[in-house]
Amino acid sequence: MSPSDRHQSIAQDRQQREAFWMPFTANRQFKDDPRLLVAAEGVHYTTADGRQILDGQAGLWCVNAGHGRRRIVEAVQRQLSELDFAPTFNMGHPLPFELANRLVEITPGDLNYAFFTNSGSESVDTALKIAIGYHRARGEGSRQRLIGREKGYHGVNFGGASVGGIVGNRKQFGTLLPGVDHLPHTLNITANAFTRGLPAEGGAELAEALERLVGLHDASTIAAVIVEPVAGSAGVVLPPKGYLKRLREICDRHGILLIFDEVITGFGRLGTPFAADYFDVLPDIMTTAKGLTNGNIPMGAVFVRPHIYEAFMQGPEQFIELAHGYTYSGHPVAAAAALATLDIYAEEGLLTRGAALAPHLEEAVHGLRDLPNVIDVRNIGLVAGIELAPRPGEPGKRGFEIHRRCFEQGALVRYTGDIIALSPPLIINPTQIGELIDIVAEAIRETA
Ligand SMILES: Cc1ncc(COP(=O)(O)O)c(C=O)c1O
């Protein structure tokens, strides 16, 4: 059987779809009514039945340079045949060194050290462990508490799920990590519905909630605060103006580390290389993944500033300074994919291209505000969220129906509950943005 015959048999035979336990998916519903993608090029997918689908979500917030990039394909092929794998535990090969050097040229401020992982979830758990280890290395071992935020998404490992604030992602898994607290989320539809860009009001006051948590737990017990500068998975939640700056100030006042989870916002999504650039706020630690390799090979990276790295680089030189790492940290093939991705970003100016496209997306997406059931439209850079009133008694159903209709009509859009999130590849053009929004508009009308 050829690969394409095998694909067809999976597309046509329900039984062939049984064994794969799909992540974050209503398995039975999907397996009865699958939506299968078999190829991709540029800003389009091809479905198993040969239709072209405009990719409105950059794969899953990751294919920032678009699909089918030959340069990455060739770099991966070359690397696989030259050095398929080599360990990085007390051994090395040049690629992760080269990649770290390249990356710290573009990371904000002095986020000058890179620790490699294989995913966003691993980046987050790595960052949380580094934060706790940092304080311990400096003789402040009582600082173990971690603070996340309601509606936050930091992946699915135990640390990330614990600081995360999406109830549905937590409640199946017991008590999670002890010693975690959460800031309030920053979504206020009543006050800010249909705001273009960042909400103007309330930022400093919302950040002051951190002072309350410091008052409750005492700064001497708190290691770090982790936030997504823009929360993607909860349905595009934006920080009001001044919010992140105030968080930074409060962290500084109390010796608490600030971690930005830039797994979605990193690598050009907001029209700047990183969200820290956009907001002009420098975290102590920054987590990334996704766009690092254009989503082509799993890889993540955690960046830290010199004070963090140096706190560990003490004691006898033969000692391992951080008892943490993955078999595939700095994997040569992933690193080759990342290096090729960085070349593309640089040559095509993609890390700032979103700034030029953002006004087109803003204009188009806010044109949806008067459609039936639309209760909010939010946007920043090349990200937009359209929130719909839920069907009575059936939360999430309308979001799914719109996603489904869009797919039938030729666009892939992400839904979380009744929120549609758009995050197209950074190579999209204004005409294609218009096509995407037209398909979403039609789907919203049809499901009214
Ligand atoms: C902000 C953020 N952190 C972490 C993750 C987890 O990344 P991964 O799915 O690669 O583990 C995601 C994934 O969407 C994310 O959006």
The ligand as a Tripos MOL2 file, in Angstrom:
@<TRIPOS>MOLECULE
LIG
   16    16     1     0     0
SMALL
NO_CHARGES

@<TRIPOS>ATOM
      1 C1          1.7020   29.8540   26.5150 C.3       1 LIG1
      2 C2          1.9230   28.3990   26.3250 C.ar      1 LIG1
      3 N1          2.7570   27.7390   27.1290 N.ar      1 LIG1
      4 C3          3.0040   26.4340   26.9880 C.ar      1 LIG1
      5 C4          2.3960   25.7180   25.9940 C.ar      1 LIG1
      6 C5          2.6550   24.2530   25.8680 C.3       1 LIG1
      7 O1          3.3710   23.9660   24.7360 O.3       1 LIG1
      8 P1          3.4590   22.4450   24.2020 P.3       1 LIG1
      9 O2          2.0870   22.0980   23.7110 O.co2     1 LIG1
     10 O3          4.5000   22.5320   23.1270 O.co2     1 LIG1
     11 O4          3.8950   21.6060   25.3390 O.co2     1 LIG1
     12 C6          1.5200   26.3540   25.1190 C.ar      1 LIG1
     13 C7          0.8530   25.6040   24.0350 C.2       1 LIG1
     14 O5         -0.0150   26.0910   23.3590 O.2       1 LIG1
     15 C8          1.2640   27.7280   25.2980 C.ar      1 LIG1
     16 O6          0.4010   28.3700   24.5180 O.3       1 LIG1
@<TRIPOS>BOND
     1     1     2 1
     2     2     3 ar
     3     2    15 ar
     4     3     4 ar
     5     4     5 ar
     6     5     6 1
     7     5    12 ar
     8     6     7 1
     9     7     8 1
    10     8     9 2
    11     8    10 1
    12     8    11 1
    13    12    13 1
    14    12    15 ar
    15    13    14 2
    16    15    16 1
@<TRIPOS>SUBSTRUCTURE
     1 LIG1         1 GROUP 0 **** ****
